[in-house]
């Protein structure tokens, strides 16, 4: 369970980092919105892993 959560968190953070590289692109608004969604998801994953597996 822990490994699965860490794997998901890794891919979320990877998506966030690739999002930041496109931050100033033509679709910056869309990318920042997706980044916020992923950030919220990452927070809930982190909270879920802390809350007991």
mmCIF entry with sequence, helices, sheets and N, C-alpha, C, O atoms, coordinates in Angstrom:
data_MODEL
# 
_entry.id   MODEL 
# 
_entity.id                         1 
_entity.type                       polymer 
_entity.pdbx_number_of_molecules   1 
# 
_entity_poly.entity_id                      1 
_entity_poly.type                           'polypeptide(L)' 
_entity_poly.nstd_linkage                   no 
_entity_poly.nstd_monomer                   no 
_entity_poly.pdbx_seq_one_letter_code       
;(UNK)(UNK)(UNK)(UNK)(UNK)(UNK)(UNK)(UNK)(UNK)(UNK)(UNK)(UNK)(UNK)(UNK)(UNK)(UNK)
(UNK)(UNK)(UNK)(UNK)(UNK)(UNK)(UNK)(UNK)(UNK)(UNK)(UNK)(UNK)(UNK)(UNK)(UNK)(UNK)
(UNK)(UNK)(UNK)(UNK)(UNK)(UNK)(UNK)(UNK)(UNK)(UNK)(UNK)(UNK)(UNK)(UNK)(UNK)(UNK)
(UNK)(UNK)(UNK)(UNK)(UNK)
;
_entity_poly.pdbx_seq_one_letter_code_can   XXXXXXXXXXXXXXXXXXXXXXXXXXXXXXXXXXXXXXXXXXXXXXXXXXXXX 
_entity_poly.pdbx_strand_id                 A 
# 
loop_
_entity_poly_seq.entity_id 
_entity_poly_seq.num 
_entity_poly_seq.mon_id 
_entity_poly_seq.hetero 
1 1  UNK n 
1 2  UNK n 
1 3  UNK n 
1 4  UNK n 
1 5  UNK n 
1 6  UNK n 
1 7  UNK n 
1 8  UNK n 
1 9  UNK n 
1 10 UNK n 
1 11 UNK n 
1 12 UNK n 
1 13 UNK n 
1 14 UNK n 
1 15 UNK n 
1 16 UNK n 
1 17 UNK n 
1 18 UNK n 
1 19 UNK n 
1 20 UNK n 
1 21 UNK n 
1 22 UNK n 
1 23 UNK n 
1 24 UNK n 
1 25 UNK n 
1 26 UNK n 
1 27 UNK n 
1 28 UNK n 
1 29 UNK n 
1 30 UNK n 
1 31 UNK n 
1 32 UNK n 
1 33 UNK n 
1 34 UNK n 
1 35 UNK n 
1 36 UNK n 
1 37 UNK n 
1 38 UNK n 
1 39 UNK n 
1 40 UNK n 
1 41 UNK n 
1 42 UNK n 
1 43 UNK n 
1 44 UNK n 
1 45 UNK n 
1 46 UNK n 
1 47 UNK n 
1 48 UNK n 
1 49 UNK n 
1 50 UNK n 
1 51 UNK n 
1 52 UNK n 
1 53 UNK n 
# 
_struct_asym.id          A 
_struct_asym.entity_id   1 
# 
loop_
_struct_conf.conf_type_id 
_struct_conf.id 
_struct_conf.pdbx_PDB_helix_id 
_struct_conf.beg_label_comp_id 
_struct_conf.beg_label_asym_id 
_struct_conf.beg_label_seq_id 
_struct_conf.pdbx_beg_PDB_ins_code 
_struct_conf.end_label_comp_id 
_struct_conf.end_label_asym_id 
_struct_conf.end_label_seq_id 
_struct_conf.pdbx_end_PDB_ins_code 
_struct_conf.beg_auth_comp_id 
_struct_conf.beg_auth_asym_id 
_struct_conf.beg_auth_seq_id 
_struct_conf.end_auth_comp_id 
_struct_conf.end_auth_asym_id 
_struct_conf.end_auth_seq_id 
_struct_conf.pdbx_PDB_helix_class 
_struct_conf.details 
_struct_conf.pdbx_PDB_helix_length 
HELX_P HELX_P1 AA1 UNK A 2  ? UNK A 21 ? UNK A 2  UNK A 21 1 ? 20 
HELX_P HELX_P2 AA2 UNK A 28 ? UNK A 50 ? UNK A 28 UNK A 50 1 ? 23 
# 
_struct_conf_type.id          HELX_P 
_struct_conf_type.criteria    ? 
_struct_conf_type.reference   ? 
# 
loop_
_atom_site.group_PDB 
_atom_site.id 
_atom_site.type_symbol 
_atom_site.label_atom_id 
_atom_site.label_alt_id 
_atom_site.label_comp_id 
_atom_site.label_asym_id 
_atom_site.label_entity_id 
_atom_site.label_seq_id 
_atom_site.pdbx_PDB_ins_code 
_atom_site.Cartn_x 
_atom_site.Cartn_y 
_atom_site.Cartn_z 
_atom_site.occupancy 
_atom_site.B_iso_or_equiv 
_atom_site.pdbx_formal_charge 
_atom_site.auth_seq_id 
_atom_site.auth_comp_id 
_atom_site.auth_asym_id 
_atom_site.auth_atom_id 
_atom_site.pdbx_PDB_model_num 
ATOM 1   N N  . UNK A 1 1  ? 0.829  -1.205 0.000   1.00 0.00 ? 1  UNK A N  1 
ATOM 2   C CA . UNK A 1 1  ? 0.000  0.000  0.000   1.00 0.00 ? 1  UNK A CA 1 
ATOM 3   C C  . UNK A 1 1  ? 0.865  1.259  0.000   1.00 0.00 ? 1  UNK A C  1 
ATOM 4   O O  . UNK A 1 1  ? 0.619  2.197  -0.758  1.00 0.00 ? 1  UNK A O  1 
ATOM 5   N N  . UNK A 1 2  ? 1.873  1.263  0.854   1.00 0.00 ? 2  UNK A N  1 
ATOM 6   C CA . UNK A 1 2  ? 2.740  2.441  0.943   1.00 0.00 ? 2  UNK A CA 1 
ATOM 7   C C  . UNK A 1 2  ? 3.458  2.662  -0.380  1.00 0.00 ? 2  UNK A C  1 
ATOM 8   O O  . UNK A 1 2  ? 3.568  3.791  -0.858  1.00 0.00 ? 2  UNK A O  1 
ATOM 9   N N  . UNK A 1 3  ? 3.945  1.571  -0.967  1.00 0.00 ? 3  UNK A N  1 
ATOM 10  C CA . UNK A 1 3  ? 4.666  1.686  -2.237  1.00 0.00 ? 3  UNK A CA 1 
ATOM 11  C C  . UNK A 1 3  ? 3.757  2.250  -3.323  1.00 0.00 ? 3  UNK A C  1 
ATOM 12  O O  . UNK A 1 3  ? 4.185  3.065  -4.140  1.00 0.00 ? 3  UNK A O  1 
ATOM 13  N N  . UNK A 1 4  ? 2.512  1.814  -3.326  1.00 0.00 ? 4  UNK A N  1 
ATOM 14  C CA . UNK A 1 4  ? 1.556  2.315  -4.320  1.00 0.00 ? 4  UNK A CA 1 
ATOM 15  C C  . UNK A 1 4  ? 1.331  3.817  -4.154  1.00 0.00 ? 4  UNK A C  1 
ATOM 16  O O  . UNK A 1 4  ? 1.293  4.552  -5.141  1.00 0.00 ? 4  UNK A O  1 
ATOM 17  N N  . UNK A 1 5  ? 1.183  4.270  -2.925  1.00 0.00 ? 5  UNK A N  1 
ATOM 18  C CA . UNK A 1 5  ? 0.978  5.695  -2.661  1.00 0.00 ? 5  UNK A CA 1 
ATOM 19  C C  . UNK A 1 5  ? 2.203  6.509  -3.061  1.00 0.00 ? 5  UNK A C  1 
ATOM 20  O O  . UNK A 1 5  ? 2.078  7.585  -3.647  1.00 0.00 ? 5  UNK A O  1 
ATOM 21  N N  . UNK A 1 6  ? 3.385  5.993  -2.743  1.00 0.00 ? 6  UNK A N  1 
ATOM 22  C CA . UNK A 1 6  ? 4.617  6.694  -3.101  1.00 0.00 ? 6  UNK A CA 1 
ATOM 23  C C  . UNK A 1 6  ? 4.766  6.762  -4.620  1.00 0.00 ? 6  UNK A C  1 
ATOM 24  O O  . UNK A 1 6  ? 5.207  7.773  -5.167  1.00 0.00 ? 6  UNK A O  1 
ATOM 25  N N  . UNK A 1 7  ? 4.394  5.682  -5.285  1.00 0.00 ? 7  UNK A N  1 
ATOM 26  C CA . UNK A 1 7  ? 4.483  5.659  -6.741  1.00 0.00 ? 7  UNK A CA 1 
ATOM 27  C C  . UNK A 1 7  ? 3.559  6.706  -7.346  1.00 0.00 ? 7  UNK A C  1 
ATOM 28  O O  . UNK A 1 7  ? 3.942  7.436  -8.260  1.00 0.00 ? 7  UNK A O  1 
ATOM 29  N N  . UNK A 1 8  ? 2.332  6.770  -6.821  1.00 0.00 ? 8  UNK A N  1 
ATOM 30  C CA . UNK A 1 8  ? 1.392  7.774  -7.295  1.00 0.00 ? 8  UNK A CA 1 
ATOM 31  C C  . UNK A 1 8  ? 1.896  9.185  -7.006  1.00 0.00 ? 8  UNK A C  1 
ATOM 32  O O  . UNK A 1 8  ? 1.815  10.062 -7.866  1.00 0.00 ? 8  UNK A O  1 
ATOM 33  N N  . UNK A 1 9  ? 2.407  9.402  -5.819  1.00 0.00 ? 9  UNK A N  1 
ATOM 34  C CA . UNK A 1 9  ? 2.925  10.720 -5.451  1.00 0.00 ? 9  UNK A CA 1 
ATOM 35  C C  . UNK A 1 9  ? 4.087  11.113 -6.356  1.00 0.00 ? 9  UNK A C  1 
ATOM 36  O O  . UNK A 1 9  ? 4.218  12.275 -6.739  1.00 0.00 ? 9  UNK A O  1 
ATOM 37  N N  . UNK A 1 10 ? 4.933  10.136 -6.697  1.00 0.00 ? 10 UNK A N  1 
ATOM 38  C CA . UNK A 1 10 ? 6.061  10.408 -7.589  1.00 0.00 ? 10 UNK A CA 1 
ATOM 39  C C  . UNK A 1 10 ? 5.572  10.865 -8.957  1.00 0.00 ? 10 UNK A C  1 
ATOM 40  O O  . UNK A 1 10 ? 6.091  11.835 -9.509  1.00 0.00 ? 10 UNK A O  1 
ATOM 41  N N  . UNK A 1 11 ? 4.571  10.170 -9.510  1.00 0.00 ? 11 UNK A N  1 
ATOM 42  C CA . UNK A 1 11 ? 4.076  10.539 -10.835 1.00 0.00 ? 11 UNK A CA 1 
ATOM 43  C C  . UNK A 1 11 ? 3.347  11.879 -10.804 1.00 0.00 ? 11 UNK A C  1 
ATOM 44  O O  . UNK A 1 11 ? 3.417  12.647 -11.764 1.00 0.00 ? 11 UNK A O  1 
ATOM 45  N N  . UNK A 1 12 ? 2.641  12.165 -9.692  1.00 0.00 ? 12 UNK A N  1 
ATOM 46  C CA . UNK A 1 12 ? 2.002  13.470 -9.558  1.00 0.00 ? 12 UNK A CA 1 
ATOM 47  C C  . UNK A 1 12 ? 3.045  14.584 -9.531  1.00 0.00 ? 12 UNK A C  1 
ATOM 48  O O  . UNK A 1 12 ? 2.882  15.604 -10.201 1.00 0.00 ? 12 UNK A O  1 
ATOM 49  N N  . UNK A 1 13 ? 4.117  14.391 -8.760  1.00 0.00 ? 13 UNK A N  1 
ATOM 50  C CA . UNK A 1 13 ? 5.146  15.419 -8.676  1.00 0.00 ? 13 UNK A CA 1 
ATOM 51  C C  . UNK A 1 13 ? 5.871  15.565 -10.015 1.00 0.00 ? 13 UNK A C  1 
ATOM 52  O O  . UNK A 1 13 ? 6.255  16.666 -10.409 1.00 0.00 ? 13 UNK A O  1 
ATOM 53  N N  . UNK A 1 14 ? 6.054  14.430 -10.711 1.00 0.00 ? 14 UNK A N  1 
ATOM 54  C CA . UNK A 1 14 ? 6.667  14.471 -12.037 1.00 0.00 ? 14 UNK A CA 1 
ATOM 55  C C  . UNK A 1 14 ? 5.803  15.311 -12.982 1.00 0.00 ? 14 UNK A C  1 
ATOM 56  O O  . UNK A 1 14 ? 6.318  16.128 -13.746 1.00 0.00 ? 14 UNK A O  1 
ATOM 57  N N  . UNK A 1 15 ? 4.498  15.103 -12.922 1.00 0.00 ? 15 UNK A N  1 
ATOM 58  C CA . UNK A 1 15 ? 3.580  15.881 -13.755 1.00 0.00 ? 15 UNK A CA 1 
ATOM 59  C C  . UNK A 1 15 ? 3.634  17.363 -13.389 1.00 0.00 ? 15 UNK A C  1 
ATOM 60  O O  . UNK A 1 15 ? 3.576  18.228 -14.262 1.00 0.00 ? 15 UNK A O  1 
ATOM 61  N N  . UNK A 1 16 ? 3.746  17.647 -12.090 1.00 0.00 ? 16 UNK A N  1 
ATOM 62  C CA . UNK A 1 16 ? 3.847  19.041 -11.648 1.00 0.00 ? 16 UNK A CA 1 
ATOM 63  C C  . UNK A 1 16 ? 5.113  19.690 -12.185 1.00 0.00 ? 16 UNK A C  1 
ATOM 64  O O  . UNK A 1 16 ? 5.077  20.831 -12.644 1.00 0.00 ? 16 UNK A O  1 
ATOM 65  N N  . UNK A 1 17 ? 6.232  18.974 -12.131 1.00 0.00 ? 17 UNK A N  1 
ATOM 66  C CA . UNK A 1 17 ? 7.489  19.552 -12.605 1.00 0.00 ? 17 UNK A CA 1 
ATOM 67  C C  . UNK A 1 17 ? 7.440  19.810 -14.099 1.00 0.00 ? 17 UNK A C  1 
ATOM 68  O O  . UNK A 1 17 ? 7.910  20.849 -14.561 1.00 0.00 ? 17 UNK A O  1 
ATOM 69  N N  . UNK A 1 18 ? 6.872  18.872 -14.870 1.00 0.00 ? 18 UNK A N  1 
ATOM 70  C CA . UNK A 1 18 ? 6.757  19.097 -16.309 1.00 0.00 ? 18 UNK A CA 1 
ATOM 71  C C  . UNK A 1 18 ? 5.782  20.236 -16.580 1.00 0.00 ? 18 UNK A C  1 
ATOM 72  O O  . UNK A 1 18 ? 5.925  20.970 -17.558 1.00 0.00 ? 18 UNK A O  1 
ATOM 73  N N  . UNK A 1 19 ? 4.784  20.377 -15.696 1.00 0.00 ? 19 UNK A N  1 
ATOM 74  C CA . UNK A 1 19 ? 3.836  21.487 -15.801 1.00 0.00 ? 19 UNK A CA 1 
ATOM 75  C C  . UNK A 1 19 ? 4.556  22.823 -15.610 1.00 0.00 ? 19 UNK A C  1 
ATOM 76  O O  . UNK A 1 19 ? 4.303  23.777 -16.346 1.00 0.00 ? 19 UNK A O  1 
ATOM 77  N N  . UNK A 1 20 ? 5.450  22.892 -14.624 1.00 0.00 ? 20 UNK A N  1 
ATOM 78  C CA . UNK A 1 20 ? 6.169  24.138 -14.367 1.00 0.00 ? 20 UNK A CA 1 
ATOM 79  C C  . UNK A 1 20 ? 7.069  24.530 -15.534 1.00 0.00 ? 20 UNK A C  1 
ATOM 80  O O  . UNK A 1 20 ? 7.288  25.719 -15.770 1.00 0.00 ? 20 UNK A O  1 
ATOM 81  N N  . UNK A 1 21 ? 7.586  23.563 -16.256 1.00 0.00 ? 21 UNK A N  1 
ATOM 82  C CA . UNK A 1 21 ? 8.433  23.895 -17.395 1.00 0.00 ? 21 UNK A CA 1 
ATOM 83  C C  . UNK A 1 21 ? 7.613  24.526 -18.526 1.00 0.00 ? 21 UNK A C  1 
ATOM 84  O O  . UNK A 1 21 ? 8.158  25.222 -19.382 1.00 0.00 ? 21 UNK A O  1 
ATOM 85  N N  . UNK A 1 22 ? 6.301  24.278 -18.520 1.00 0.00 ? 22 UNK A N  1 
ATOM 86  C CA . UNK A 1 22 ? 5.417  24.844 -19.548 1.00 0.00 ? 22 UNK A CA 1 
ATOM 87  C C  . UNK A 1 22 ? 4.630  26.040 -19.017 1.00 0.00 ? 22 UNK A C  1 
ATOM 88  O O  . UNK A 1 22 ? 3.712  26.536 -19.669 1.00 0.00 ? 22 UNK A O  1 
ATOM 89  N N  . UNK A 1 23 ? 5.012  26.494 -17.814 1.00 0.00 ? 23 UNK A N  1 
ATOM 90  C CA . UNK A 1 23 ? 4.230  27.509 -17.104 1.00 0.00 ? 23 UNK A CA 1 
ATOM 91  C C  . UNK A 1 23 ? 3.959  28.742 -17.958 1.00 0.00 ? 23 UNK A C  1 
ATOM 92  O O  . UNK A 1 23 ? 2.847  29.271 -17.945 1.00 0.00 ? 23 UNK A O  1 
ATOM 93  N N  . UNK A 1 24 ? 4.966  29.206 -18.702 1.00 0.00 ? 24 UNK A N  1 
ATOM 94  C CA . UNK A 1 24 ? 4.838  30.446 -19.458 1.00 0.00 ? 24 UNK A CA 1 
ATOM 95  C C  . UNK A 1 24 ? 4.461  30.200 -20.915 1.00 0.00 ? 24 UNK A C  1 
ATOM 96  O O  . UNK A 1 24 ? 4.617  31.075 -21.767 1.00 0.00 ? 24 UNK A O  1 
ATOM 97  N N  . UNK A 1 25 ? 3.965  29.006 -21.183 1.00 0.00 ? 25 UNK A N  1 
ATOM 98  C CA . UNK A 1 25 ? 3.540  28.683 -22.539 1.00 0.00 ? 25 UNK A CA 1 
ATOM 99  C C  . UNK A 1 25 ? 2.223  29.361 -22.903 1.00 0.00 ? 25 UNK A C  1 
ATOM 100 O O  . UNK A 1 25 ? 1.644  30.068 -22.078 1.00 0.00 ? 25 UNK A O  1 
ATOM 101 N N  . UNK A 1 26 ? 1.748  29.155 -24.120 1.00 0.00 ? 26 UNK A N  1 
ATOM 102 C CA . UNK A 1 26 ? 0.509  29.793 -24.576 1.00 0.00 ? 26 UNK A CA 1 
ATOM 103 C C  . UNK A 1 26 ? -0.714 29.346 -23.792 1.00 0.00 ? 26 UNK A C  1 
ATOM 104 O O  . UNK A 1 26 ? -1.709 30.069 -23.734 1.00 0.00 ? 26 UNK A O  1 
ATOM 105 N N  . UNK A 1 27 ? -0.653 28.160 -23.186 1.00 0.00 ? 27 UNK A N  1 
ATOM 106 C CA . UNK A 1 27 ? -1.795 27.661 -22.430 1.00 0.00 ? 27 UNK A CA 1 
ATOM 107 C C  . UNK A 1 27 ? -1.505 27.692 -20.935 1.00 0.00 ? 27 UNK A C  1 
ATOM 108 O O  . UNK A 1 27 ? -1.897 26.788 -20.198 1.00 0.00 ? 27 UNK A O  1 
ATOM 109 N N  . UNK A 1 28 ? -0.814 28.745 -20.494 1.00 0.00 ? 28 UNK A N  1 
ATOM 110 C CA . UNK A 1 28 ? -0.369 28.818 -19.104 1.00 0.00 ? 28 UNK A CA 1 
ATOM 111 C C  . UNK A 1 28 ? -1.544 28.685 -18.124 1.00 0.00 ? 28 UNK A C  1 
ATOM 112 O O  . UNK A 1 28 ? -1.395 28.079 -17.063 1.00 0.00 ? 28 UNK A O  1 
ATOM 113 N N  . UNK A 1 29 ? -2.704 29.245 -18.472 1.00 0.00 ? 29 UNK A N  1 
ATOM 114 C CA . UNK A 1 29 ? -3.862 29.166 -17.595 1.00 0.00 ? 29 UNK A CA 1 
ATOM 115 C C  . UNK A 1 29 ? -4.316 27.721 -17.389 1.00 0.00 ? 29 UNK A C  1 
ATOM 116 O O  . UNK A 1 29 ? -4.611 27.307 -16.268 1.00 0.00 ? 29 UNK A O  1 
ATOM 117 N N  . UNK A 1 30 ? -4.368 26.960 -18.486 1.00 0.00 ? 30 UNK A N  1 
ATOM 118 C CA . UNK A 1 30 ? -4.777 25.557 -18.412 1.00 0.00 ? 30 UNK A CA 1 
ATOM 119 C C  . UNK A 1 30 ? -3.766 24.762 -17.610 1.00 0.00 ? 30 UNK A C  1 
ATOM 120 O O  . UNK A 1 30 ? -4.139 23.953 -16.760 1.00 0.00 ? 30 UNK A O  1 
ATOM 121 N N  . UNK A 1 31 ? -2.483 24.988 -17.877 1.00 0.00 ? 31 UNK A N  1 
ATOM 122 C CA . UNK A 1 31 ? -1.444 24.243 -17.168 1.00 0.00 ? 31 UNK A CA 1 
ATOM 123 C C  . UNK A 1 31 ? -1.455 24.545 -15.675 1.00 0.00 ? 31 UNK A C  1 
ATOM 124 O O  . UNK A 1 31 ? -1.276 23.643 -14.857 1.00 0.00 ? 31 UNK A O  1 
ATOM 125 N N  . UNK A 1 32 ? -1.665 25.811 -15.315 1.00 0.00 ? 32 UNK A N  1 
ATOM 126 C CA . UNK A 1 32 ? -1.686 26.148 -13.891 1.00 0.00 ? 32 UNK A CA 1 
ATOM 127 C C  . UNK A 1 32 ? -2.908 25.538 -13.224 1.00 0.00 ? 32 UNK A C  1 
ATOM 128 O O  . UNK A 1 32 ? -2.842 25.129 -12.065 1.00 0.00 ? 32 UNK A O  1 
ATOM 129 N N  . UNK A 1 33 ? -4.024 25.472 -13.945 1.00 0.00 ? 33 UNK A N  1 
ATOM 130 C CA . UNK A 1 33 ? -5.228 24.842 -13.406 1.00 0.00 ? 33 UNK A CA 1 
ATOM 131 C C  . UNK A 1 33 ? -4.990 23.359 -13.155 1.00 0.00 ? 33 UNK A C  1 
ATOM 132 O O  . UNK A 1 33 ? -5.322 22.843 -12.088 1.00 0.00 ? 33 UNK A O  1 
ATOM 133 N N  . UNK A 1 34 ? -4.415 22.678 -14.141 1.00 0.00 ? 34 UNK A N  1 
ATOM 134 C CA . UNK A 1 34 ? -4.095 21.253 -13.989 1.00 0.00 ? 34 UNK A CA 1 
ATOM 135 C C  . UNK A 1 34 ? -3.099 21.060 -12.851 1.00 0.00 ? 34 UNK A C  1 
ATOM 136 O O  . UNK A 1 34 ? -3.199 20.103 -12.083 1.00 0.00 ? 34 UNK A O  1 
ATOM 137 N N  . UNK A 1 35 ? -2.137 21.975 -12.748 1.00 0.00 ? 35 UNK A N  1 
ATOM 138 C CA . UNK A 1 35 ? -1.158 21.912 -11.668 1.00 0.00 ? 35 UNK A CA 1 
ATOM 139 C C  . UNK A 1 35 ? -1.817 22.011 -10.303 1.00 0.00 ? 35 UNK A C  1 
ATOM 140 O O  . UNK A 1 35 ? -1.434 21.311 -9.366  1.00 0.00 ? 35 UNK A O  1 
ATOM 141 N N  . UNK A 1 36 ? -2.818 22.892 -10.196 1.00 0.00 ? 36 UNK A N  1 
ATOM 142 C CA . UNK A 1 36 ? -3.542 23.017 -8.924  1.00 0.00 ? 36 UNK A CA 1 
ATOM 143 C C  . UNK A 1 36 ? -4.289 21.728 -8.599  1.00 0.00 ? 36 UNK A C  1 
ATOM 144 O O  . UNK A 1 36 ? -4.287 21.282 -7.452  1.00 0.00 ? 36 UNK A O  1 
ATOM 145 N N  . UNK A 1 37 ? -4.927 21.130 -9.598  1.00 0.00 ? 37 UNK A N  1 
ATOM 146 C CA . UNK A 1 37 ? -5.651 19.863 -9.390  1.00 0.00 ? 37 UNK A CA 1 
ATOM 147 C C  . UNK A 1 37 ? -4.677 18.796 -8.903  1.00 0.00 ? 37 UNK A C  1 
ATOM 148 O O  . UNK A 1 37 ? -4.966 18.073 -7.950  1.00 0.00 ? 37 UNK A O  1 
ATOM 149 N N  . UNK A 1 38 ? -3.519 18.699 -9.562  1.00 0.00 ? 38 UNK A N  1 
ATOM 150 C CA . UNK A 1 38 ? -2.535 17.688 -9.171  1.00 0.00 ? 38 UNK A CA 1 
ATOM 151 C C  . UNK A 1 38 ? -1.993 17.973 -7.777  1.00 0.00 ? 38 UNK A C  1 
ATOM 152 O O  . UNK A 1 38 ? -1.721 17.051 -7.009  1.00 0.00 ? 38 UNK A O  1 
ATOM 153 N N  . UNK A 1 39 ? -1.838 19.247 -7.455  1.00 0.00 ? 39 UNK A N  1 
ATOM 154 C CA . UNK A 1 39 ? -1.338 19.616 -6.133  1.00 0.00 ? 39 UNK A CA 1 
ATOM 155 C C  . UNK A 1 39 ? -2.328 19.182 -5.051  1.00 0.00 ? 39 UNK A C  1 
ATOM 156 O O  . UNK A 1 39 ? -1.930 18.667 -4.007  1.00 0.00 ? 39 UNK A O  1 
ATOM 157 N N  . UNK A 1 40 ? -3.611 19.394 -5.309  1.00 0.00 ? 40 UNK A N  1 
ATOM 158 C CA . UNK A 1 40 ? -4.651 18.968 -4.371  1.00 0.00 ? 40 UNK A CA 1 
ATOM 159 C C  . UNK A 1 40 ? -4.652 17.444 -4.250  1.00 0.00 ? 40 UNK A C  1 
ATOM 160 O O  . UNK A 1 40 ? -4.766 16.904 -3.149  1.00 0.00 ? 40 UNK A O  1 
ATOM 161 N N  . UNK A 1 41 ? -4.526 16.756 -5.380  1.00 0.00 ? 41 UNK A N  1 
ATOM 162 C CA . UNK A 1 41 ? -4.480 15.293 -5.370  1.00 0.00 ? 41 UNK A CA 1 
ATOM 163 C C  . UNK A 1 41 ? -3.282 14.798 -4.569  1.00 0.00 ? 41 UNK A C  1 
ATOM 164 O O  . UNK A 1 41 ? -3.396 13.868 -3.771  1.00 0.00 ? 41 UNK A O  1 
ATOM 165 N N  . UNK A 1 42 ? -2.136 15.428 -4.789  1.00 0.00 ? 42 UNK A N  1 
ATOM 166 C CA . UNK A 1 42 ? -0.930 15.040 -4.067  1.00 0.00 ? 42 UNK A CA 1 
ATOM 167 C C  . UNK A 1 42 ? -1.110 15.250 -2.567  1.00 0.00 ? 42 UNK A C  1 
ATOM 168 O O  . UNK A 1 42 ? -0.667 14.428 -1.765  1.00 0.00 ? 42 UNK A O  1 
ATOM 169 N N  . UNK A 1 43 ? -1.753 16.339 -2.192  1.00 0.00 ? 43 UNK A N  1 
ATOM 170 C CA . UNK A 1 43 ? -2.020 16.590 -0.783  1.00 0.00 ? 43 UNK A CA 1 
ATOM 171 C C  . UNK A 1 43 ? -2.916 15.534 -0.174  1.00 0.00 ? 43 UNK A C  1 
ATOM 172 O O  . UNK A 1 43 ? -2.695 15.108 0.960   1.00 0.00 ? 43 UNK A O  1 
ATOM 173 N N  . UNK A 1 44 ? -3.939 15.100 -0.924  1.00 0.00 ? 44 UNK A N  1 
ATOM 174 C CA . UNK A 1 44 ? -4.852 14.090 -0.395  1.00 0.00 ? 44 UNK A CA 1 
ATOM 175 C C  . UNK A 1 44 ? -4.162 12.732 -0.316  1.00 0.00 ? 44 UNK A C  1 
ATOM 176 O O  . UNK A 1 44 ? -4.426 11.955 0.602   1.00 0.00 ? 44 UNK A O  1 
ATOM 177 N N  . UNK A 1 45 ? -3.279 12.441 -1.271  1.00 0.00 ? 45 UNK A N  1 
ATOM 178 C CA . UNK A 1 45 ? -2.508 11.193 -1.223  1.00 0.00 ? 45 UNK A CA 1 
ATOM 179 C C  . UNK A 1 45 ? -1.611 11.192 0.000   1.00 0.00 ? 45 UNK A C  1 
ATOM 180 O O  . UNK A 1 45 ? -1.506 10.188 0.704   1.00 0.00 ? 45 UNK A O  1 
ATOM 181 N N  . UNK A 1 46 ? -0.959 12.331 0.250   1.00 0.00 ? 46 UNK A N  1 
ATOM 182 C CA . UNK A 1 46 ? -0.065 12.453 1.394   1.00 0.00 ? 46 UNK A CA 1 
ATOM 183 C C  . UNK A 1 46 ? -0.857 12.308 2.701   1.00 0.00 ? 46 UNK A C  1 
ATOM 184 O O  . UNK A 1 46 ? -0.412 11.632 3.629   1.00 0.00 ? 46 UNK A O  1 
ATOM 185 N N  . UNK A 1 47 ? -2.016 12.939 2.766   1.00 0.00 ? 47 UNK A N  1 
ATOM 186 C CA . UNK A 1 47 ? -2.859 12.845 3.958   1.00 0.00 ? 47 UNK A CA 1 
ATOM 187 C C  . UNK A 1 47 ? -3.352 11.416 4.151   1.00 0.00 ? 47 UNK A C  1 
ATOM 188 O O  . UNK A 1 47 ? -3.432 10.931 5.279   1.00 0.00 ? 47 UNK A O  1 
ATOM 189 N N  . UNK A 1 48 ? -3.686 10.739 3.043   1.00 0.00 ? 48 UNK A N  1 
ATOM 190 C CA . UNK A 1 48 ? -4.160 9.366  3.133   1.00 0.00 ? 48 UNK A CA 1 
ATOM 191 C C  . UNK A 1 48 ? -3.078 8.425  3.631   1.00 0.00 ? 48 UNK A C  1 
ATOM 192 O O  . UNK A 1 48 ? -3.355 7.513  4.410   1.00 0.00 ? 48 UNK A O  1 
ATOM 193 N N  . UNK A 1 49 ? -1.844 8.642  3.186   1.00 0.00 ? 49 UNK A N  1 
ATOM 194 C CA . UNK A 1 49 ? -0.753 7.770  3.618   1.00 0.00 ? 49 UNK A CA 1 
ATOM 195 C C  . UNK A 1 49 ? -0.399 8.031  5.082   1.00 0.00 ? 49 UNK A C  1 
ATOM 196 O O  . UNK A 1 49 ? 0.052  7.130  5.789   1.00 0.00 ? 49 UNK A O  1 
ATOM 197 N N  . UNK A 1 50 ? -0.608 9.285  5.537   1.00 0.00 ? 50 UNK A N  1 
ATOM 198 C CA . UNK A 1 50 ? -0.343 9.595  6.937   1.00 0.00 ? 50 UNK A CA 1 
ATOM 199 C C  . UNK A 1 50 ? -1.445 9.054  7.845   1.00 0.00 ? 50 UNK A C  1 
ATOM 200 O O  . UNK A 1 50 ? -1.206 8.728  9.008   1.00 0.00 ? 50 UNK A O  1 
ATOM 201 N N  . UNK A 1 51 ? -2.658 8.964  7.292   1.00 0.00 ? 51 UNK A N  1 
ATOM 202 C CA . UNK A 1 51 ? -3.807 8.555  8.088   1.00 0.00 ? 51 UNK A CA 1 
ATOM 203 C C  . UNK A 1 51 ? -3.869 7.069  8.363   1.00 0.00 ? 51 UNK A C  1 
ATOM 204 O O  . UNK A 1 51 ? -4.811 6.604  9.004   1.00 0.00 ? 51 UNK A O  1 
ATOM 205 N N  . UNK A 1 52 ? -2.910 6.325  7.905   1.00 0.00 ? 52 UNK A N  1 
ATOM 206 C CA . UNK A 1 52 ? -2.921 4.876  8.137   1.00 0.00 ? 52 UNK A CA 1 
ATOM 207 C C  . UNK A 1 52 ? -3.289 4.149  6.862   1.00 0.00 ? 52 UNK A C  1 
ATOM 208 O O  . UNK A 1 52 ? -4.241 4.520  6.176   1.00 0.00 ? 52 UNK A O  1 
ATOM 209 N N  . UNK A 1 53 ? -2.533 3.112  6.546   1.00 0.00 ? 53 UNK A N  1 
ATOM 210 C CA . UNK A 1 53 ? -2.720 2.429  5.262   1.00 0.00 ? 53 UNK A CA 1 
ATOM 211 C C  . UNK A 1 53 ? -3.678 1.258  5.386   1.00 0.00 ? 53 UNK A C  1 
ATOM 212 O O  . UNK A 1 53 ? -3.948 0.573  4.399   1.00 0.00 ? 53 UNK A O  1 
# 
